[in-house]
Amino acid sequence: MTTRIGELHPVERPRERLAEHGPETLSEEELLAVVLRTGYAGCSALDLARDLLRRYPGGALGRLPLGELRRLKGVGLSRAAALGAALELSRRWEGRPEQGLPLLDSPARIWERLEPYRGKKKEHFVAFYLNACNRLLREEVVSIGTLTASLVHPREVFGPALECSAAGVVVSHNHPSGDLRPSPDDRETTRRLCAAGRLLGIPVLDHVLVAEGGYLSFRERGLLEEAR
């Protein structure tokens, strides 16, 4: 049965979902449909993408020369050129160092990053703004002092996120006492930030508590899902 993109609810259309939730939420056939843009009579872009990936699985489509791509039914020169350009960009960018941006893809890396704050006598609340590949775009000390839900306001956390077009935020703070058990204020702060992140489309990826002896990750402990 032909799936016409125009008949789908707007939230189910690939382009709308990409704009709303990011490209990582789309399937391969949906991403290909966005590149193709249109299909042909009786075959939507989504159906054409599904057919092409079925005939050329495992990345085989990306290895076809332009001349062969353009001869595929429903593709033609214009779509073949767009697809070829997208594939070439992907090949050129793959493995390219992202201007030396630090990788913060785990709580352990956050703990290492916060080495200067671990022994502080006051709590330092720090936000890390990441791109879609978990590379650090910006780092901000949001507050210094006793952490309470009222002192860490979402606008201070998400203002820089909007400025640098962050894909996600990791927040962290040190526990001078060395006790890494989350306090009620820790949990409430996380809940409020997660709620703000949902509204802005910039998710809170983790809240990492650090001390001299180690760290506690809300995500690893399942506490982030509770906060959401």
TORDRENKE-876076 format. One line per field, with one value per atom (N, C-alpha, C): residue number from 1; residue in one letter; atom name; x, y, z. Coordinates in steps of 0.2 Angstrom, whole numbers, plus 2048, in hexadecimal, padded with zeros to 3 digits. Layout:
<sites>
seq <- [NUM,...] $
type <- [A,...] $
atom <- [CA,...] $
px <- [X,...] $
py <- [Y,...] $
pz <- [Z,...] $
</sites>
This chain:
<sites>
seq <- [1,1,1,2,2,2,3,3,3,4,4,4,5,5,5,6,6,6,7,7,7,8,8,8,9,9,9,10,10,10,11,11,11,12,12,12,13,13,13,14,14,14,15,15,15,16,16,16,17,17,17,18,18,18,19,19,19,20,20,20,21,21,21,22,22,22,23,23,23,24,24,24,25,25,25,26,26,26,27,27,27,28,28,28,29,29,29,30,30,30,31,31,31,32,32,32,33,33,33,34,34,34,35,35,35,36,36,36,37,37,37,38,38,38,39,39,39,40,40,40,41,41,41,42,42,42,43,43,43,44,44,44,45,45,45,46,46,46,47,47,47,48,48,48,49,49,49,50,50,50,51,51,51,52,52,52,53,53,53,54,54,54,55,55,55,56,56,56,57,57,57,58,58,58,59,59,59,60,60,60,61,61,61,62,62,62,63,63,63,64,64,64,65,65,65,66,66,66,67,67,67,68,68,68,69,69,69,70,70,70,71,71,71,72,72,72,73,73,73,74,74,74,75,75,75,76,76,76,77,77,77,78,78,78,79,79,79,80,80,80,81,81,81,82,82,82,83,83,83,84,84,84,85,85,85,86,86,86,87,87,87,88,88,88,89,89,89,90,90,90,91,91,91,92,92,92,93,93,93,94,94,94,95,95,95,96,96,96,97,97,97,98,98,98,99,99,99,100,100,100,101,101,101,102,102,102,103,103,103,104,104,104,105,105,105,106,106,106,107,107,107,108,108,108,109,109,109,110,110,110,111,111,111,112,112,112,113,113,113,114,114,114,115,115,115,116,116,116,117,117,117,118,118,118,119,119,119,120,120,120,121,121,121,122,122,122,123,123,123,124,124,124,125,125,125,126,126,126,127,127,127,128,128,128,129,129,129,130,130,130,131,131,131,132,132,132,133,133,133,134,134,134,135,135,135,136,136,136,137,137,137,138,138,138,139,139,139,140,140,140,141,141,141,142,142,142,143,143,143,144,144,144,145,145,145,146,146,146,147,147,147,148,148,148,149,149,149,150,150,150,151,151,151,152,152,152,153,153,153,154,154,154,155,155,155,156,156,156,157,157,157,158,158,158,159,159,159,160,160,160,161,161,161,162,162,162,163,163,163,164,164,164,165,165,165,166,166,166,167,167,167,168,168,168,169,169,169,170,170,170,171,171,171,172,172,172,173,173,173,174,174,174,175,175,175,176,176,176,177,177,177,178,178,178,179,179,179,180,180,180,181,181,181,182,182,182,183,183,183,184,184,184,185,185,185,186,186,186,187,187,187,188,188,188,189,189,189,190,190,190,191,191,191,192,192,192,193,193,193,194,194,194,195,195,195,196,196,196,197,197,197,198,198,198,199,199,199,200,200,200,201,201,201,202,202,202,203,203,203,204,204,204,205,205,205,206,206,206,207,207,207,208,208,208,209,209,209,210,210,210,211,211,211,212,212,212,213,213,213,214,214,214,215,215,215,216,216,216,217,217,217,218,218,218,219,219,219,220,220,220,221,221,221,222,222,222,223,223,223,224,224,224,225,225,225,226,226,226,227,227,227,228,228,228] $
type <- [M,M,M,T,T,T,T,T,T,R,R,R,I,I,I,G,G,G,E,E,E,L,L,L,H,H,H,P,P,P,V,V,V,E,E,E,R,R,R,P,P,P,R,R,R,E,E,E,R,R,R,L,L,L,A,A,A,E,E,E,H,H,H,G,G,G,P,P,P,E,E,E,T,T,T,L,L,L,S,S,S,E,E,E,E,E,E,E,E,E,L,L,L,L,L,L,A,A,A,V,V,V,V,V,V,L,L,L,R,R,R,T,T,T,G,G,G,Y,Y,Y,A,A,A,G,G,G,C,C,C,S,S,S,A,A,A,L,L,L,D,D,D,L,L,L,A,A,A,R,R,R,D,D,D,L,L,L,L,L,L,R,R,R,R,R,R,Y,Y,Y,P,P,P,G,G,G,G,G,G,A,A,A,L,L,L,G,G,G,R,R,R,L,L,L,P,P,P,L,L,L,G,G,G,E,E,E,L,L,L,R,R,R,R,R,R,L,L,L,K,K,K,G,G,G,V,V,V,G,G,G,L,L,L,S,S,S,R,R,R,A,A,A,A,A,A,A,A,A,L,L,L,G,G,G,A,A,A,A,A,A,L,L,L,E,E,E,L,L,L,S,S,S,R,R,R,R,R,R,W,W,W,E,E,E,G,G,G,R,R,R,P,P,P,E,E,E,Q,Q,Q,G,G,G,L,L,L,P,P,P,L,L,L,L,L,L,D,D,D,S,S,S,P,P,P,A,A,A,R,R,R,I,I,I,W,W,W,E,E,E,R,R,R,L,L,L,E,E,E,P,P,P,Y,Y,Y,R,R,R,G,G,G,K,K,K,K,K,K,K,K,K,E,E,E,H,H,H,F,F,F,V,V,V,A,A,A,F,F,F,Y,Y,Y,L,L,L,N,N,N,A,A,A,C,C,C,N,N,N,R,R,R,L,L,L,L,L,L,R,R,R,E,E,E,E,E,E,V,V,V,V,V,V,S,S,S,I,I,I,G,G,G,T,T,T,L,L,L,T,T,T,A,A,A,S,S,S,L,L,L,V,V,V,H,H,H,P,P,P,R,R,R,E,E,E,V,V,V,F,F,F,G,G,G,P,P,P,A,A,A,L,L,L,E,E,E,C,C,C,S,S,S,A,A,A,A,A,A,G,G,G,V,V,V,V,V,V,V,V,V,S,S,S,H,H,H,N,N,N,H,H,H,P,P,P,S,S,S,G,G,G,D,D,D,L,L,L,R,R,R,P,P,P,S,S,S,P,P,P,D,D,D,D,D,D,R,R,R,E,E,E,T,T,T,T,T,T,R,R,R,R,R,R,L,L,L,C,C,C,A,A,A,A,A,A,G,G,G,R,R,R,L,L,L,L,L,L,G,G,G,I,I,I,P,P,P,V,V,V,L,L,L,D,D,D,H,H,H,V,V,V,L,L,L,V,V,V,A,A,A,E,E,E,G,G,G,G,G,G,Y,Y,Y,L,L,L,S,S,S,F,F,F,R,R,R,E,E,E,R,R,R,G,G,G,L,L,L,L,L,L,E,E,E,E,E,E,A,A,A,R,R,R] $
atom <- [N,CA,C,N,CA,C,N,CA,C,N,CA,C,N,CA,C,N,CA,C,N,CA,C,N,CA,C,N,CA,C,N,CA,C,N,CA,C,N,CA,C,N,CA,C,N,CA,C,N,CA,C,N,CA,C,N,CA,C,N,CA,C,N,CA,C,N,CA,C,N,CA,C,N,CA,C,N,CA,C,N,CA,C,N,CA,C,N,CA,C,N,CA,C,N,CA,C,N,CA,C,N,CA,C,N,CA,C,N,CA,C,N,CA,C,N,CA,C,N,CA,C,N,CA,C,N,CA,C,N,CA,C,N,CA,C,N,CA,C,N,CA,C,N,CA,C,N,CA,C,N,CA,C,N,CA,C,N,CA,C,N,CA,C,N,CA,C,N,CA,C,N,CA,C,N,CA,C,N,CA,C,N,CA,C,N,CA,C,N,CA,C,N,CA,C,N,CA,C,N,CA,C,N,CA,C,N,CA,C,N,CA,C,N,CA,C,N,CA,C,N,CA,C,N,CA,C,N,CA,C,N,CA,C,N,CA,C,N,CA,C,N,CA,C,N,CA,C,N,CA,C,N,CA,C,N,CA,C,N,CA,C,N,CA,C,N,CA,C,N,CA,C,N,CA,C,N,CA,C,N,CA,C,N,CA,C,N,CA,C,N,CA,C,N,CA,C,N,CA,C,N,CA,C,N,CA,C,N,CA,C,N,CA,C,N,CA,C,N,CA,C,N,CA,C,N,CA,C,N,CA,C,N,CA,C,N,CA,C,N,CA,C,N,CA,C,N,CA,C,N,CA,C,N,CA,C,N,CA,C,N,CA,C,N,CA,C,N,CA,C,N,CA,C,N,CA,C,N,CA,C,N,CA,C,N,CA,C,N,CA,C,N,CA,C,N,CA,C,N,CA,C,N,CA,C,N,CA,C,N,CA,C,N,CA,C,N,CA,C,N,CA,C,N,CA,C,N,CA,C,N,CA,C,N,CA,C,N,CA,C,N,CA,C,N,CA,C,N,CA,C,N,CA,C,N,CA,C,N,CA,C,N,CA,C,N,CA,C,N,CA,C,N,CA,C,N,CA,C,N,CA,C,N,CA,C,N,CA,C,N,CA,C,N,CA,C,N,CA,C,N,CA,C,N,CA,C,N,CA,C,N,CA,C,N,CA,C,N,CA,C,N,CA,C,N,CA,C,N,CA,C,N,CA,C,N,CA,C,N,CA,C,N,CA,C,N,CA,C,N,CA,C,N,CA,C,N,CA,C,N,CA,C,N,CA,C,N,CA,C,N,CA,C,N,CA,C,N,CA,C,N,CA,C,N,CA,C,N,CA,C,N,CA,C,N,CA,C,N,CA,C,N,CA,C,N,CA,C,N,CA,C,N,CA,C,N,CA,C,N,CA,C,N,CA,C,N,CA,C,N,CA,C,N,CA,C,N,CA,C,N,CA,C,N,CA,C,N,CA,C,N,CA,C,N,CA,C,N,CA,C,N,CA,C,N,CA,C,N,CA,C,N,CA,C,N,CA,C,N,CA,C,N,CA,C,N,CA,C,N,CA,C,N,CA,C,N,CA,C,N,CA,C,N,CA,C,N,CA,C,N,CA,C,N,CA,C,N,CA,C,N,CA,C,N,CA,C,N,CA,C,N,CA,C,N,CA,C,N,CA,C,N,CA,C,N,CA,C,N,CA,C,N,CA,C,N,CA,C,N,CA,C,N,CA,C,N,CA,C,N,CA,C,N,CA,C,N,CA,C,N,CA,C,N,CA,C,N,CA,C,N,CA,C,N,CA,C] $
px <- [804,800,804,803,807,806,80B,80B,80C,807,808,809,80F,811,80C,809,804,7FE,7FD,7F7,7F9,7FF,801,800,7FF,7FE,805,804,80B,810,80E,814,817,814,816,81B,81A,81E,826,82A,831,834,832,835,833,82D,82A,82D,82E,831,838,83C,843,843,83F,83F,83E,839,837,83B,83E,841,848,84B,851,852,857,858,859,85C,85D,857,851,84B,848,84B,848,84B,847,84A,84E,852,856,851,84B,847,844,843,840,845,84C,851,852,852,852,84D,847,841,842,845,846,84A,850,854,851,84D,84A,844,841,83C,835,835,82F,830,82B,82B,829,824,822,81A,817,810,80E,80A,809,80E,813,819,81B,81A,81D,824,827,82E,830,82B,82C,82C,828,827,82E,830,836,83C,83C,842,842,83C,83C,83E,83B,83D,845,848,84F,853,851,855,854,84E,84D,851,852,856,85D,85F,866,868,868,868,870,870,877,87C,879,87D,87F,87C,87E,87B,876,873,879,87C,881,887,888,88E,88D,886,885,887,88A,88C,886,887,882,87E,882,87F,87A,87B,877,871,873,86D,868,86A,865,860,862,85E,859,85A,855,84E,849,842,840,83E,83C,841,848,84D,84F,851,853,859,85B,861,860,85B,85A,85B,857,857,85E,861,867,86D,86C,871,871,86B,86A,86C,86B,86D,874,877,87E,882,87F,882,882,87C,87B,880,881,885,88D,88F,895,897,892,893,894,890,891,898,89A,8A1,8A6,8A6,8AB,8AB,8A5,8A5,8A6,8A5,8A6,8AE,8AE,8B5,8B9,8B6,8B9,8B9,8BF,8BF,8BB,8B6,8B2,8B5,8BA,8BE,8C1,8C2,8C5,8C0,8BA,8B5,8B5,8B5,8B6,8B0,8B1,8AB,8A9,8A3,8A0,89A,89B,896,895,898,897,898,895,896,89D,8A1,8A8,8AC,8AA,8AD,8AB,8A5,8A2,8A6,8A7,8AB,8B2,8B5,8BC,8BC,8B7,8B7,8B6,8B3,8B1,8B7,8BC,8C2,8C3,8C3,8C4,8BF,8B9,8B4,8B3,8B6,8B4,8B6,8BB,8BD,8BA,8B6,8B4,8AF,8B0,8AC,8A5,8A3,89D,89A,894,891,892,894,895,890,88B,887,889,88B,88E,889,888,885,889,889,88C,888,889,885,888,884,887,884,887,884,881,87F,87C,880,887,88C,88F,88C,88E,895,896,89C,89B,89F,89E,89E,899,898,89A,898,898,898,89B,89B,899,894,893,892,895,893,88D,888,881,880,883,882,887,889,88E,88A,88B,888,884,87F,87B,876,876,871,86A,865,85E,85B,855,851,84F,84F,84E,854,85A,860,862,860,862,85C,85B,855,856,851,852,854,853,855,85C,860,867,86A,867,86A,868,862,861,862,863,865,86B,871,877,875,871,86F,86C,868,865,86A,86E,873,878,87A,87F,87B,875,871,873,873,875,86F,871,86D,86A,86E,86D,871,86F,873,874,87A,87C,87D,87A,87B,87F,882,886,888,889,88C,88F,894,898,894,895,893,899,89A,8A0,8A0,89A,89B,89D,89E,8A0,89A,894,88F,88B,88B,888,881,87E,877,873,86E,86B,866,866,862,85B,856,850,850,855,856,859,85E,861,85B,857,851,84C,84B,846,849,84F,853,853,854,855,84E,849,842,840,841,840,844,84A,84E,84C,84A,847,841,83D,836,838,83C,83E,841,845,849,844,83E,839,836,834,831,835,83C,840,843,842,845,84C,84F,856,856,857,856,85C,85A,85F,862,868,86A,86D,86F,871,872,871,873,879,87F,884,887,886,889,890,894,89B,89E,8A3,8A7,8AE,8B2,8B9,8BA,8B5,8B6,8B2,8AE,8AB,8A5,8A0,89A,894,88E,888,884,882,87E,877,873,86C,869,86C,86A,86C,872,874,870,86E,86A,862,860,859,855,859,856,853,857,855,84E,84C,846,840,842,83D,83C,841,841,83D,83D,839,832] $
py <- [7FA,800,806,80B,811,816,818,81D,824,828,82E,833,836,83B,840,843,848,845,83F,83C,83B,83B,83A,840,83F,845,848,84F,853,850,84E,84C,845,842,83C,83D,842,844,845,841,842,849,84D,854,857,857,85A,857,850,84D,84F,84F,851,858,85D,864,864,860,860,85C,856,852,850,853,851,84B,84B,846,83F,83F,838,834,838,834,831,832,82F,829,824,81E,820,81B,81C,81D,81A,81B,822,825,82C,831,830,834,834,82F,82E,832,831,835,83C,83F,846,848,844,846,846,841,840,845,847,84C,84A,847,845,83E,83B,834,835,831,831,82F,82F,82E,827,827,821,81E,822,820,826,826,82C,82C,831,831,82C,82B,826,81F,81E,817,816,81B,81B,819,81D,81C,814,812,80B,806,807,803,803,809,809,806,807,803,7FC,7FA,7F2,7EF,7F3,7F0,7F1,7F6,7F8,7F8,7F3,7F3,7F4,7F6,7F6,7FB,801,806,805,800,7FF,804,808,80D,813,814,819,818,812,810,810,811,812,818,818,81E,822,829,82D,82B,828,826,821,81C,817,819,81D,820,823,827,82B,827,821,81C,818,819,815,818,814,817,81B,821,826,82A,829,82D,833,831,837,83B,840,844,848,84B,850,84D,847,844,840,83D,83A,83F,845,84A,84C,84D,84E,849,843,83D,83C,83D,83D,842,848,84D,84C,849,848,842,83D,838,83A,83E,841,845,849,84D,849,843,83F,83B,839,836,83B,841,846,848,848,84A,844,83E,838,838,838,837,83E,843,849,84C,84E,851,857,858,85D,863,866,86C,86B,864,863,864,863,864,85E,85F,859,855,84E,849,848,849,848,843,83D,838,833,835,830,834,832,835,835,830,830,836,838,83E,844,844,84A,84B,845,845,848,846,848,84F,852,859,85D,85B,85F,85E,85C,85B,861,867,86D,86E,86C,86D,868,862,85D,85E,862,863,86A,86D,874,873,879,879,87B,87E,880,87C,87B,877,87C,879,87C,878,87C,879,87B,876,877,873,877,874,873,86E,86C,86C,870,870,86C,867,862,863,861,860,859,857,851,84B,84C,847,847,84A,84B,84E,853,857,85D,860,866,86C,870,876,87C,87B,881,87E,881,87F,885,885,88A,888,88C,88C,890,88C,88F,893,88F,892,88F,893,891,892,88D,88E,888,888,883,882,87C,87A,879,87D,87C,87D,87A,87B,882,886,88D,891,88F,892,890,88A,888,889,88E,890,88D,88A,888,88D,894,899,899,899,899,893,88D,887,887,889,888,88E,894,89A,899,896,895,88F,88A,885,888,88C,88F,893,897,89B,897,891,88D,887,887,882,87B,87A,874,86E,868,863,860,861,85E,861,860,863,85E,85E,85A,85F,85E,862,85E,861,85E,863,860,864,860,863,85F,85F,85A,859,85A,860,861,85B,859,854,84D,84C,846,840,842,83D,83E,839,83A,838,837,835,83C,83B,841,844,84A,84D,84F,850,852,858,85D,863,861,85C,859,856,853,84F,855,859,85F,863,865,869,865,85E,85A,85A,859,859,85F,865,86B,86D,86B,86C,867,861,85C,85F,862,864,86A,86F,874,872,86D,86A,867,864,861,867,86C,872,875,875,879,874,86D,869,868,869,868,864,85D,859,859,858,857,850,84F,848,844,848,845,84B,849,84D,849,84B,847,84B,847,84A,847,84C,84A,84C,848,849,847,847,845,83E,83A,833,830,833,831,835,831,835,831,834,831,834,82F,831,830,835,834,830,830,82C,825,823,81C,819,81D,81B,81A,81C,81C,822,827,82D,832,832,837,835,82F,82D,82F,82E,830,838,83C,843,845,841,843,841] $
pz <- [800,800,800,7FB,7FB,801,804,809,807,806,804,80A,809,80F,810,80B,80C,810,810,814,81B,81D,824,828,82E,833,833,834,833,838,83E,843,841,83C,839,833,830,82A,82B,827,828,829,825,826,82C,82E,834,83A,83A,83F,840,83B,83B,83E,83C,83E,846,848,84F,853,851,856,854,84E,84C,847,843,83E,842,848,84B,84C,84C,84E,848,842,83C,83A,837,834,82E,82B,825,81F,81F,819,819,81F,820,81E,821,81F,817,814,80D,809,80C,809,80A,80F,810,80A,809,803,7FD,7FB,7F5,7F4,7F9,7F9,7F6,7F0,7ED,7EA,7E8,7E5,7DE,7DB,7D5,7D5,7CF,7CF,7D3,7D8,7DB,7E0,7E1,7E6,7E9,7F0,7F4,7F5,7F7,7F9,7FE,803,808,805,800,7FD,7F9,7F5,7F1,7F5,7FB,7FF,802,804,806,801,7FB,7F5,7F4,7F4,7F2,7F8,7FE,803,804,801,801,7FB,7F6,7F0,7F1,7F5,7F6,7FD,801,808,80B,811,814,811,80F,80C,805,801,7FA,7F6,7F8,7F4,7F4,7F9,7F9,7F5,7F3,7EF,7E7,7E6,7DE,7DB,7D5,7D2,7D0,7CF,7CD,7C7,7C2,7BC,7BD,7C1,7C3,7C7,7CC,7D0,7CC,7C7,7C4,7BF,7BE,7BA,7BE,7C4,7C9,7C8,7C8,7C7,7CD,7CB,7D0,7D2,7D0,7D3,7CE,7C8,7C3,7C5,7C1,7C2,7C8,7C9,7CF,7D5,7D6,7DD,7DE,7D8,7D8,7DA,7D8,7DA,7E1,7E3,7EB,7EF,7ED,7F1,7F1,7EB,7EA,7EE,7EE,7F2,7FA,7FC,803,805,801,802,803,7FE,7FE,804,806,80C,812,812,818,818,812,811,814,811,813,81A,81E,825,829,827,82B,82E,834,837,837,835,835,83C,83F,846,846,84B,84C,84F,84C,84E,855,857,85E,863,862,867,86C,873,877,877,877,877,87E,880,886,886,885,883,889,88F,895,89B,8A1,8A7,8A9,8A7,8A9,8A6,8A0,89D,8A0,8A2,8A6,8AC,8B0,8B6,8B5,8B0,8AE,8AD,8A9,8A7,8AD,8B2,8B8,8BE,8BC,8C1,8C5,8C2,8C6,8CB,8CB,8CF,8D5,8D4,8D8,8E0,8E1,8E8,8EB,8E7,8E9,8EF,8F3,8F9,8F8,8F2,8F1,8EA,8EA,8E4,8DE,8D8,8D2,8CD,8CA,8C6,8BF,8BB,8B4,8AF,8A9,8A3,89E,89A,894,88E,889,883,87E,87B,877,870,86B,864,863,85D,85D,85D,85D,85E,865,869,870,871,86C,86D,870,874,878,874,874,871,876,87C,881,888,88D,894,898,89D,8A1,8A8,8AC,8B4,8B5,8B6,8B7,8BE,8C3,8CA,8CE,8D4,8D9,8DF,8E4,8EA,8EC,8F1,8F2,8ED,8EA,8E5,8E7,8E5,8E6,8E0,8DF,8D9,8D7,8DC,8DA,8D8,8DA,8D8,8D0,8CE,8C7,8C3,8C0,8BC,8B4,8B1,8AA,8A6,8A7,8A2,8A2,8A8,8A8,8A5,8A5,8A2,89A,898,891,88D,890,88C,887,88A,886,881,883,87E,878,879,873,86F,872,86F,86A,86D,869,865,865,861,863,86A,86D,86B,86A,869,870,875,87C,881,887,88D,892,895,89B,8A0,8A6,8AC,8B1,8B5,8BA,8C0,8C6,8CB,8D0,8D4,8D9,8E0,8E3,8EA,8EF,8F2,8F6,8FC,8FE,904,902,8FB,8F9,8F8,8FB,8FB,8F4,8F0,8E9,8E9,8EE,8EE,8EC,8E7,8E5,8EA,8EB,8F0,8ED,8F1,8EE,8EA,8EB,8E7,8E0,8E1,8DB,8D6,8D9,8D5,8D2,8D6,8D4,8CF,8CF,8CA,8C4,8C4,8BE,8BB,8BF,8BC,8B8,8BB,8B8,8B2,8B2,8AC,8A6,8A8,8A3,8A0,8A4,8A1,89D,89F,89A,894,894,88E,889,88C,888,884,887,884,87E,880,87B,876,876,872,873,879,87A,880,87F,885,88A,890,895,895,893,892,898,89D,8A3,8A8,8AF,8B4,8B8,8B8,8BB,8C2,8C7,8CE,8CE,8D0,8D1,8D8,8DA,8E0,8DF,8E4,8E3,8E1,8E4,8E4,8DE,8DA,8D5,8D2,8CF,8CD,8CD,8CC,8CB,8C5,8C1,8BB,8BC,8BB,8BB,8B6,8B0,8AA,8AC,8AE,8B0,8B5,8BA,8C0,8BE,8B8,8B7,8BA,8BD,8C0,8BB,8B5,8B0,8AD,8AC,8AA,8AF,8B5,8BB,8BA,8B9,8B9,8B3,8AD,8A7,8A8] $
</sites>
